[in-house]
């Protein structure tokens, strides 16, 4: 069996499989039974995946991953996140809240430390400035200046690294344009940036905004949600006639063209999406969701299958667009 290809994580010495494993869909709250979730994690290791990503907000994902990986630290790199409470009322400006949350994460993960610790949604302004509660907005203002150095989350991450509880630090978020702003200004040495929903068969914000900025600073880029959390997992033909509220006429036409290309190619949308992304050399790894072993194996096989036919790749490349917001509209 061919091994999954590995790529360097920015300026670190870490080599990460170009297809990684995300723990979101392990959660029982999303309908995955605990036994099945554990089998999926075990299979990810058997297939050679060496990077697993999770977070406190991913239901019981940390507990499941911790149980499977107990005593097997050398088998894979483990990343988790901090923060990401309810943005209207969460304790984003309380240092002790971050420490308490992370202490619980380490307990669930059955580890003394993690390889990468991300700020979860670093493109939220609630980390960076005091606001009256309940807060009326969360996203970073691209034209504003923030005192990152005094932010409790920055002091927490500095403490976690000093205490050797986290080997590397990162930021994550869903808005590539805003992460591009935070990345060079935050008062931390950032080794990894995880961006979700922003690089896929149609959405290309990360390619324009984030990959060049991260490359200049030597930070590795991790791509999350390449299937737009299900929007690109299977054809939704009904959307062409009754589009959801986030789909304008231009986006609907791109979906129509995508479905035509998919039918002609005879490949699944996930295979086209992952193999299309793997042709991009300027990111480290992609994290497609997998709720079962079949989905996991399809994801891994995309790495082993190699690039798409050049003509097919060119057709898919022509579908790309940079959007002002997450699904096509402003936040």
Protein Blocks (a to p, Z undefined) as FASTA:
>chain_A
ZZdddddehjbfbdcdfbdcdfklmpmknopafklmmmmmmmmmmnopabdcddfklojl
mmmmmmmmgoplmmpccdddeejiafklpcklbfklmmmmmmmmmmmnopabdfbdcdeh
jlbfklmoccddddfbfbdcfkbccdfklpmklmmmmmmmmnopafbdcdddjbfklmmm
mmmmpccddfbdcdehiacfklcklmmmmmmmmmmnopacddehklonoilmpccfklmm
mccfklcfklmmmmmmmmmmmmmnopafklmmmmmmmmpmkbfbdcdddfbfklmmmmmm
mmmnopadfklmmmmmmmpccdfblnopaZZ
